[in-house]
Amino acid sequence: MDNDAFYEKAERSFRELFEAARKRDELQSAFSLNPEFRGLQRPGWSTAAESSKAFDEYVEFIGEGDLTRLKARVALAFYCHLAEAAGLYEVPKNMLRVADGEPYNLWPFSHLVKQHALTGKTIAPNSNKVLRDLAGHAQTSGFVELAEVFRDAFDGDLRNGYSHADYVVWDDGIRLPMRNGGNPRIVAWSEFHELFHRGVNFYIILRNVIAEFVGSYCPEKQIRGRLDDESERTWTIRFDPTVRTLSISG
């Protein structure tokens, strides 16, 4: 599939999911629009917000001047940062839950978190696991096109190569030696260009759809709903465009 067709499918399938979740339970879907809504909430502690800021800074740096090997390395780092932006990907994960009739979950990827057998330290899931989980969930829930979007958004070999320093920037492209086993691969510069733009625009499309649904609560909206086993009551959902925050009170 060419990138233009992928972008159309991504936007269409994200809108389908968000609309389905809002129709199923608007209160739960509104909560789902806020990723990483837990722990420290002061400025400077959200990886989803950091990914958005990093996105703008990476684009500015890569877009200035001629392409160099350093910029190629930065572009690869940028690509992998977007693949690992699981904070933002909590939004579609929770939207899938809500569309299924399940409640918003503060830790939607907790089932993927493991503990080291010896140290007991937490092992966070990498992007391959997160995206596979999203694709599988979407497929099971009947969002077939969305499952394909999650499946095709990023190249797992590139992500692994960068994460494990198992890559070489060369004249013919990015070489993946697969030093621990597997068939070596050359991602030609033309192919990397296509993969890079697909990953970047996947992120942009998701961010834009989230922003559109968040912005729909300006002016504020009052709805009836319930959290957990609480009785139903009136909730106010409000987006403040000045400080760009979504608040939910009830």
Sequence and secondary structure as in RCSB ss.txt:
>XXXX:A:sequence
MDNDAFYEKAERSFRELFEAARKRDELQSAFSLNPEFRGLQRPGWSTAAESSKAFDEYVEFIGEGDLTRLKARVA
LAFYCHLAEAAGLYEVPKNMLRVADGEPYNLWPFSHLVKQHALTGKTIAPNSNKVLRDLAGHAQTSGFVELAEVF
RDAFDGDLRNGYSHADYVVWDDGIRLPMRNGGNPRIVAWSEFHELFHRGVNFYIILRNVIAEFVGSYCPEKQIRG
RLDDESERTWTIRFDPTVRTLSISG
>XXXX:A:secstr
  HHHHHHHHHHHHHHHHHHHHHH HHHHHHHTSTT SS  STT  HHHHHHHHHHHHHHHHHSS   HHHHHHH
HHHHHHHHT HHHHHHHHHHHHHHTT    SSTTGGG EE TTT  EE   HHHHHHHHHHHHHHTT HHHHHHH
HHSS HHHHHHHHTT  EEETTEEEE  TTSS  EEEEHHHHHHHHHHHHHHHHHHHHHHHHHHHTTSS EEEEE
  TTS  EEEEEEEETTTTEEEEE 
